[in-house]
Amino acid sequence: MTQLADLPTLSRLIREVGLSRFIQGLADTIHADFLRWPQFQKQPRVVNHSPGGVIELMPTSDGHRYAFKYVNGHPGNPAHGLSTVVAFGVLADVETGYPLLLSEMTLATALRTAAVSLLAARALARPGARRMALIGNGAQAEFQALALHWHLGIDEITLHDVDPHATQRLMRNLAPYPSLRLRPCESTAQAVRGADIVTTITADKRRATILTPEMIEPGMHLNAVGGDCPGKTELHADILRQARVVVEYEPQTRVEGEIQQMPADSPVTELWRVLSGEVPGREHAMQLTVFDSVGFALEDFSTLCYVHQQLQRHGLGRELALVPSLQDPKDLFSLTDPERAEHVQGQLPAYTGAQHDAAARHDDALDLDAAPGDCDYGTRRQPAARALC
Ligand SMILES: NC(=O)c1ccc[n+]([C@@H]2O[C@H](COP(=O)([O-])OP(=O)(O)OC[C@H]3O[C@@H](n4cnc5c(N)ncnc54)[C@H](O)[C@@H]3O)[C@@H](O)[C@H]2O)c1
C-alpha cells in the first residue's frame, strides 16, 4: 500500500519532530545524498511554461528509489488569494515500480529549500557570519530565516519586500524567537548594507535586478533563490562576473538560474563537489560567492525519503489504496465488480516494499536522534515557539 502524507499529517510530523530538528534532519539527508551524486540518474526538470507561470515535474532515481515532484511557480497567484508555489511528490520502489509514498510538498519544498540554502551558506559564507539580508518576505522567507539562525548562527536579519504587509507578517511569525533580531528596511540597498549573507527570494516572472553591483561588498555570500526559471532572475549580470558561482546541476541551472544571463562557458562549480570536499568552498575572506539556487530533483528525493522515514518512526500517515493489490495480478477486471473488488482488496496483505525503504538506509547512516541543533536554544524561546520545536 502507498502511504499518504497530506498537509495535516506533515504539519503534525513537524510538530512531533520539532521544526529546528526537522530542518537539520533534512539538511543532513540532502547532504548525504549530494555526497553520492554520481549514483543518481539526473535530468533537468520537465517544464510547461505559460504567461503567468510554470508547472514542473522533477524526477530522479538512485537505482533503488525513484521520486518526482510536481511543482508550480505563479508569481501572480497571491493577488488572487493563492500561493505562488504549491507542490506534491511521490516516492517509489524502483524494483517493482510501486509507489511507496504520496506526499504534500508545498511545506516540504519551503523546508528543503531552506535546508539547501543552509548547506550552501555553510560551505560558502564567511566563517562567523552573523547578519543576513532577506529580500522577498513571502511564503518561503521564515524557513530561510530560521534555518540560518538555528544552524548557522545568524542572529540579525534585515528585511525588505515591495509589499510591506509581507514583512509585517514575517516579523509577527518570527516574534516568538527573540534571539533573532529583525530590522525592516525601506529599500533593498539599505537591507543589504553590511550583511554577511544576502538571500534573495522574490517572485516576479521577469528579468529583475533585485541586487545591483553597487550594493555588493567584498566577502558577501549571496543565496539567489528566487530566479529559477527562464526569463526570471534577481541578480545583475555584473555581480555574476565578479563572483565564484556555485550551482546545483549545471545543465538545469544554465537554462533556469541567474547564469542564464552569462555565456554558456562561464565558470561554475556544482555544489556536490564543494560538499564532498573535492573543491574548496570559499577561497578567501574577500571573495564574493553566489549560490545560484533553482531547486534540483535530488533535494526532493531526499526530502521524500526523510518524510517517509520519519512517518514510520512516529507512526503517522495513512495507507492509501492508490494502486491495486490483487490476488491474481492479471485480474484487473475484478475491480470493476464492486463486490469482488472490495473482497479482493480487503483480503490481501499490504504491499511490503516499504520494508526495504531507502529511509532505513538513511536511518542507519544518520543518527537523527542525535541531530545537532536540537532545540538547544529552547530556553531562550517563548512558549509559542517551543510548541513548534
Ligand atoms: N530555488 C529554489 O529551490 C526555490 C524553491 C521554492 C521557491 N523558489 C522561488 O522563490 C520565490 C519566492 O517564493 P515564495 O513562495 O516565497 O513566493 P511569494 O509570492 O509568497 O513571495 C515572494 C515575495 O517577493 C516579493 N517581491 C517581489 N518582487 C520584489 C522585489 N522587487 N523586491 C522585494 N520583494 C519583492 C513579493 O512581494 C512577495 O512577498 C519564487 O520566485 C519561487 O519560484 C525557489
The ligand as an SDF file (V2000), in Angstrom:
LIG
                    3D

 44 48  0  0  0  0  0  0  0  0999 V2000
   15.4100   27.8340   -5.7150 N   0  0  0  0  0  0  0  0  0  0  0  0
   14.5020   27.0480   -5.1800 C   0  0  0  0  0  0  0  0  0  0  0  0
   14.7750   25.8920   -4.8570 O   0  0  0  0  0  0  0  0  0  0  0  0
   13.1410   27.5910   -4.9180 C   0  0  0  0  0  0  0  0  0  0  0  0
   12.2320   26.8350   -4.1610 C   0  0  0  0  0  0  0  0  0  0  0  0
   10.9910   27.3850   -3.8700 C   0  0  0  0  0  0  0  0  0  0  0  0
   10.6500   28.6430   -4.3650 C   0  0  0  0  0  0  0  0  0  0  0  0
   11.5500   29.3110   -5.1490 N   0  0  0  0  0  0  0  0  0  0  0  0
   11.2430   30.6560   -5.6620 C   0  0  0  0  0  0  0  0  0  0  0  0
   11.2990   31.5380   -4.5590 O   0  0  0  0  0  0  0  0  0  0  0  0
   10.4830   32.6670   -4.8220 C   0  0  0  0  0  0  0  0  0  0  0  0
    9.6510   33.0200   -3.6200 C   0  0  0  0  0  0  0  0  0  0  0  0
    8.6670   32.0190   -3.4060 O   0  0  0  0  0  0  0  0  0  0  0  0
    7.5010   32.2820   -2.3530 P   0  0  0  0  0  0  0  0  0  0  0  0
    6.7170   31.0430   -2.2760 O   0  0  0  0  0  0  0  0  0  0  0  0
    8.0710   32.8790   -1.1040 O   0  0  0  0  0  0  0  0  0  0  0  0
    6.6880   33.4050   -3.1500 O   0  0  0  0  0  0  0  0  0  0  0  0
    5.7370   34.5560   -2.5440 P   0  0  0  0  0  0  0  0  0  0  0  0
    4.9820   35.0920   -3.7080 O   0  0  0  0  0  0  0  0  0  0  0  0
    4.9860   34.0450   -1.3770 O   0  0  0  0  0  0  0  0  0  0  0  0
    6.7650   35.6540   -2.0220 O   0  0  0  0  0  0  0  0  0  0  0  0
    7.5650   36.4260   -2.8660 C   0  0  0  0  0  0  0  0  0  0  0  0
    7.7400   37.8080   -2.2630 C   0  0  0  0  0  0  0  0  0  0  0  0
    8.6450   38.5640   -3.0750 O   0  0  0  0  0  0  0  0  0  0  0  0
    8.2080   39.8950   -3.0310 C   0  0  0  0  0  0  0  0  0  0  0  0
    8.8150   40.6510   -4.1310 N   0  0  0  0  0  0  0  0  0  0  0  0
    8.5140   40.5970   -5.4470 C   0  0  0  0  0  0  0  0  0  0  0  0
    9.3050   41.4520   -6.1310 N   0  0  0  0  0  0  0  0  0  0  0  0
   10.1280   42.0280   -5.2240 C   0  0  0  0  0  0  0  0  0  0  0  0
   11.1530   43.0000   -5.3250 C   0  0  0  0  0  0  0  0  0  0  0  0
   11.4980   43.5500   -6.4780 N   0  0  0  0  0  0  0  0  0  0  0  0
   11.8170   43.3780   -4.1880 N   0  0  0  0  0  0  0  0  0  0  0  0
   11.4580   42.8430   -2.9850 C   0  0  0  0  0  0  0  0  0  0  0  0
   10.4680   41.9360   -2.8260 N   0  0  0  0  0  0  0  0  0  0  0  0
    9.8130   41.5280   -3.9500 C   0  0  0  0  0  0  0  0  0  0  0  0
    6.7010   39.7890   -3.0890 C   0  0  0  0  0  0  0  0  0  0  0  0
    6.0580   40.9620   -2.6510 O   0  0  0  0  0  0  0  0  0  0  0  0
    6.4320   38.5890   -2.1790 C   0  0  0  0  0  0  0  0  0  0  0  0
    6.1740   38.9870   -0.8530 O   0  0  0  0  0  0  0  0  0  0  0  0
    9.6800   32.3180   -6.0680 C   0  0  0  0  0  0  0  0  0  0  0  0
   10.2470   33.0010   -7.1660 O   0  0  0  0  0  0  0  0  0  0  0  0
    9.8460   30.8260   -6.2060 C   0  0  0  0  0  0  0  0  0  0  0  0
    9.7590   30.4290   -7.5550 O   0  0  0  0  0  0  0  0  0  0  0  0
   12.7780   28.8210   -5.4190 C   0  0  0  0  0  0  0  0  0  0  0  0
  1  2  1  0
  2  3  2  0
  2  4  1  0
  4  5  1  0
  4 44  2  0
  5  6  2  0
  6  7  1  0
  7  8  2  0
  8  9  1  0
  8 44  1  0
  9 10  1  0
  9 42  1  0
 10 11  1  0
 11 12  1  0
 11 40  1  0
 12 13  1  0
 13 14  1  0
 14 15  2  0
 14 16  1  0
 14 17  1  0
 17 18  1  0
 18 19  2  0
 18 20  1  0
 18 21  1  0
 21 22  1  0
 22 23  1  0
 23 24  1  0
 23 38  1  0
 24 25  1  0
 25 26  1  0
 25 36  1  0
 26 27  1  0
 26 35  1  0
 27 28  2  0
 28 29  1  0
 29 30  1  0
 29 35  2  0
 30 31  1  0
 30 32  2  0
 32 33  1  0
 33 34  2  0
 34 35  1  0
 36 37  1  0
 36 38  1  0
 38 39  1  0
 40 41  1  0
 40 42  1  0
 42 43  1  0
M  CHG  2   8   1  16  -1
M  END
$$$$
